Amino acid sequence: MHEFITGLQFLTRIKVTNQSEWLPDSFGRSVKFFPLIGAVIGMLLVAINYIIDCYLPELGIYCPPHVLATILTAAPILITGGLHCDGFMDTMDGIFSGRSRERKLEIMKDSRVGANGVTAFTLLILLKWSLLTDIAPSVLPLALFSMPVLGRFAMVIGITVFPYARPDGMGKAFAQHAGRTTLVIAALLTLILIIPLGKLALLGGVAVIVFALLFAKYATKMLGGLTGDVYGAMTELAEILVLVTFLL
């Protein structure tokens, strides 16, 4: 339970206890619970969707689909504190900078965001908003729950299967103390959460696994390994892929 809370409080803004110590091995042991943390986020998104789409109309309050999509686009950012968005932008700045491997890692570590990161993030948000607008209301709750679960499982694949690019860093704690057993446990938890949701969720899971392996391999080629920023980028892109699956 302690490791789950550690992961929950690191990956989201949800505070359960006052945690003053953040030990590297505790970070590593929390990785197997990432799909469960995704499930917590998913349940919050489903609840928001239910309140706006089902409960408010009973009170005579109607929310247009594009407004609902805007709220559902913003909600994960608020829940996670924009953690993965920051990683996505830094990754886009580094990978597409056209510089040497060492310089790419320096760019990603810089707290400032460049043109590549801003442009890519703007397109990411527009795409997510469009997908949430167009997905059929009947399957939208399933998509909202599957999206963060599979997005965090993509991160587990990156952490446990691929090397870490830096000699130190926050992401190093995850990579050092999470092995193949962590991947197996996370995969089982993901299956338990996804199988009851039906074929679309399972198809999204297969697509996310393929994407995670290909993207992580590409990033490893570019950077010599993965970083915490790349973990965040994998999560954001995997979530988009899940939404695409439910739309198609």
C-alpha positions as CSV (number, residue, x, y, z in Angstrom):
1,M,0.0,0.0,0.0
2,H,2.9,2.4,0.8
3,E,4.3,2.0,-2.7
4,F,0.9,2.6,-4.3
5,I,0.5,5.8,-2.3
6,T,4.0,6.9,-3.3
7,G,3.2,6.4,-7.0
8,L,-0.2,8.0,-6.6
9,Q,1.2,11.1,-5.0
10,F,4.1,11.4,-7.5
11,L,2.0,10.9,-10.6
12,T,-1.0,12.9,-9.5
13,R,-1.9,15.9,-7.3
14,I,-4.0,13.6,-5.1
15,K,-2.6,13.7,-1.5
16,V,-3.3,10.9,0.8
17,T,-0.6,11.4,3.4
18,N,2.2,13.9,4.1
19,Q,5.2,12.2,2.6
20,S,8.5,13.8,3.5
21,E,10.8,11.1,2.3
22,W,11.0,9.9,-1.4
23,L,13.3,6.9,-1.4
24,P,14.6,5.6,-4.8
25,D,13.6,1.9,-4.1
26,S,10.1,3.0,-3.1
27,F,9.8,4.7,-6.5
28,G,10.9,1.5,-8.2
29,R,8.4,-0.6,-6.2
30,S,5.6,1.7,-7.1
31,V,5.9,1.2,-10.8
32,K,3.9,-2.1,-10.8
33,F,1.0,-0.1,-9.5
34,F,1.0,2.5,-12.3
35,P,-2.0,0.9,-14.1
36,L,-4.0,1.1,-10.8
37,I,-3.0,4.7,-10.5
38,G,-4.3,5.1,-14.1
39,A,-7.5,3.5,-13.0
40,V,-8.0,6.1,-10.2
41,I,-7.5,8.9,-12.8
42,G,-9.9,7.0,-15.1
43,M,-12.6,6.8,-12.5
44,L,-12.4,10.5,-11.8
45,L,-12.7,11.2,-15.6
46,V,-15.7,8.9,-15.8
47,A,-17.3,10.6,-12.8
48,I,-16.8,14.1,-14.4
49,N,-18.3,12.9,-17.6
50,Y,-21.3,11.3,-15.8
51,I,-22.0,14.5,-13.8
52,I,-21.9,16.8,-16.8
53,D,-23.5,14.5,-19.4
54,C,-26.1,12.6,-17.3
55,Y,-26.7,14.3,-13.9
56,L,-26.7,18.0,-14.9
57,P,-29.4,17.5,-17.7
58,E,-31.7,16.2,-15.0
59,L,-31.4,19.5,-13.3
60,G,-32.1,21.4,-16.6
61,I,-28.5,22.2,-17.3
62,Y,-27.2,21.3,-20.7
63,C,-23.5,21.2,-21.6
64,P,-22.6,21.2,-25.3
65,P,-20.3,18.4,-26.5
66,H,-17.4,20.7,-27.3
67,V,-17.5,22.2,-23.8
68,L,-17.6,18.7,-22.3
69,A,-14.6,17.8,-24.4
70,T,-12.7,20.8,-23.2
71,I,-13.4,19.9,-19.6
72,L,-12.3,16.3,-20.2
73,T,-9.1,17.5,-22.0
74,A,-8.2,19.8,-19.1
75,A,-9.1,17.4,-16.3
76,P,-6.2,15.0,-16.7
77,I,-3.8,17.9,-16.7
78,L,-5.2,19.3,-13.5
79,I,-5.2,15.8,-11.9
80,T,-1.6,15.1,-12.8
81,G,-0.3,18.7,-12.4
82,G,0.8,18.6,-16.1
83,L,3.6,16.2,-15.2
84,H,3.4,14.2,-18.4
85,C,2.7,17.3,-20.6
86,D,6.0,18.7,-19.4
87,G,7.8,15.5,-20.3
88,F,6.1,15.4,-23.7
89,M,7.2,19.0,-24.6
90,D,10.8,18.4,-23.4
91,T,11.0,15.2,-25.4
92,M,9.8,16.9,-28.6
93,D,12.2,19.7,-28.1
94,G,15.1,17.3,-27.7
95,I,14.3,14.6,-30.2
96,F,13.5,17.0,-33.0
97,S,16.3,19.5,-32.3
98,G,18.6,17.9,-34.9
99,R,21.5,18.1,-32.5
100,S,24.0,15.5,-31.1
101,R,22.8,13.0,-28.5
102,E,24.4,14.8,-25.7
103,R,23.0,18.1,-26.7
104,K,19.5,16.6,-27.1
105,L,19.7,15.4,-23.5
106,E,20.8,18.9,-22.4
107,I,17.9,20.5,-24.2
108,M,15.4,18.1,-22.5
109,K,16.8,19.0,-19.1
110,D,16.4,22.7,-19.7
111,S,13.4,24.1,-17.9
112,R,12.6,26.3,-20.8
113,V,10.3,25.1,-23.6
114,G,11.2,25.6,-27.2
115,A,9.2,26.0,-30.4
116,N,9.1,22.2,-31.1
117,G,7.7,21.5,-27.7
118,V,5.0,24.3,-27.9
119,T,4.0,23.3,-31.4
120,A,3.8,19.6,-30.6
121,F,1.8,20.2,-27.4
122,T,-0.7,22.5,-29.1
123,L,-1.3,19.8,-31.8
124,L,-1.6,17.1,-29.0
125,I,-4.2,19.1,-27.1
126,L,-6.2,19.9,-30.3
127,L,-6.1,16.2,-31.3
128,K,-7.2,15.0,-27.9
129,W,-10.1,17.6,-27.8
130,S,-11.2,16.6,-31.3
131,L,-11.2,12.9,-30.4
132,L,-13.1,13.4,-27.2
133,T,-15.7,15.5,-29.2
134,D,-16.2,12.9,-31.8
135,I,-16.2,9.6,-29.8
136,A,-19.7,8.2,-29.4
137,P,-21.2,9.0,-26.0
138,S,-22.1,5.4,-25.5
139,V,-18.4,4.3,-25.5
140,L,-16.9,7.5,-24.1
141,P,-16.8,6.3,-20.5
142,L,-15.0,3.2,-21.5
143,A,-12.4,5.3,-23.4
144,L,-12.0,7.7,-20.5
145,F,-11.2,4.8,-18.1
146,S,-9.0,2.8,-20.6
147,M,-7.0,5.9,-21.6
148,P,-5.0,6.6,-18.4
149,V,-4.7,2.8,-17.5
150,L,-3.1,2.0,-20.8
151,G,-1.1,5.2,-20.9
152,R,0.5,4.3,-17.6
153,F,1.2,0.8,-18.7
154,A,3.1,2.2,-21.7
155,M,5.2,4.0,-19.2
156,V,5.9,0.7,-17.3
157,I,7.1,-0.8,-20.6
158,G,9.5,2.0,-21.1
159,I,10.8,1.8,-17.6
160,T,11.3,-1.9,-17.4
161,V,12.3,-2.9,-20.9
162,F,14.6,-0.1,-22.1
163,P,17.8,1.4,-20.6
164,Y,17.9,4.8,-18.9
165,A,19.8,7.4,-20.8
166,R,21.3,9.5,-17.9
167,P,23.6,8.6,-15.1
168,D,21.2,10.2,-12.6
169,G,17.8,11.9,-12.5
170,M,14.3,11.3,-11.1
171,G,13.5,8.7,-13.7
172,K,16.6,6.7,-12.8
173,A,15.0,5.7,-9.5
174,F,12.2,4.1,-11.4
175,A,14.5,2.3,-13.9
176,Q,17.0,1.1,-11.2
177,H,14.4,-0.6,-8.9
178,A,11.8,-1.9,-11.4
179,G,12.6,-5.1,-13.2
180,R,10.8,-7.7,-15.4
181,T,8.7,-8.9,-12.4
182,T,7.3,-5.4,-12.2
183,L,6.3,-5.6,-15.9
184,V,4.5,-8.9,-15.4
185,I,2.6,-7.6,-12.4
186,A,1.6,-4.4,-14.2
187,A,0.6,-6.4,-17.2
188,L,-1.7,-8.6,-15.1
189,L,-3.3,-5.6,-13.4
190,T,-3.8,-4.0,-16.8
191,L,-5.5,-7.1,-18.1
192,I,-7.8,-7.3,-15.1
193,L,-8.8,-3.7,-15.5
194,I,-9.2,-3.8,-19.3
195,I,-10.7,-7.2,-20.2
196,P,-14.2,-6.4,-18.6
197,L,-14.4,-3.3,-20.9
198,G,-14.6,-5.3,-24.1
199,K,-13.0,-5.6,-27.5
200,L,-12.2,-1.9,-28.1
201,A,-10.3,-1.6,-24.9
202,L,-8.3,-4.8,-25.7
203,L,-7.6,-3.6,-29.2
204,G,-6.4,-0.3,-27.6
205,G,-4.2,-2.3,-25.3
206,V,-2.5,-4.2,-28.2
207,A,-2.0,-0.9,-30.1
208,V,-0.4,0.7,-27.0
209,I,2.0,-2.2,-26.5
210,V,3.2,-2.0,-30.1
211,F,3.5,1.7,-30.0
212,A,5.4,1.7,-26.7
213,L,7.9,-0.7,-28.0
214,L,8.4,1.1,-31.3
215,F,8.5,4.6,-29.8
216,A,10.9,3.6,-27.0
217,K,13.2,1.9,-29.5
218,Y,13.2,5.1,-31.6
219,A,13.9,7.3,-28.5
220,T,16.7,4.9,-27.4
221,K,18.3,5.2,-30.8
222,M,18.1,9.0,-30.6
223,L,19.2,9.4,-26.9
224,G,21.0,6.2,-26.0
225,G,18.1,5.3,-23.6
226,L,15.0,6.8,-22.1
227,T,14.5,9.5,-19.6
228,G,11.7,10.6,-17.3
229,D,10.6,13.1,-20.0
230,V,10.3,10.3,-22.5
231,Y,8.2,8.3,-20.0
232,G,5.8,11.2,-19.9
233,A,5.7,11.5,-23.7
234,M,4.9,7.8,-24.1
235,T,2.0,8.2,-21.7
236,E,0.5,11.2,-23.5
237,L,0.9,9.6,-27.0
238,A,-0.4,6.3,-25.8
239,E,-3.6,8.0,-24.5
240,I,-4.1,9.6,-27.9
241,L,-3.8,6.2,-29.5
242,V,-6.4,4.7,-27.1
243,L,-8.9,7.5,-28.1
244,V,-8.2,6.9,-31.8
245,T,-9.0,3.2,-31.3
246,F,-12.4,4.0,-29.7
247,L,-13.2,6.6,-32.4
248,L,-12.4,4.2,-35.3
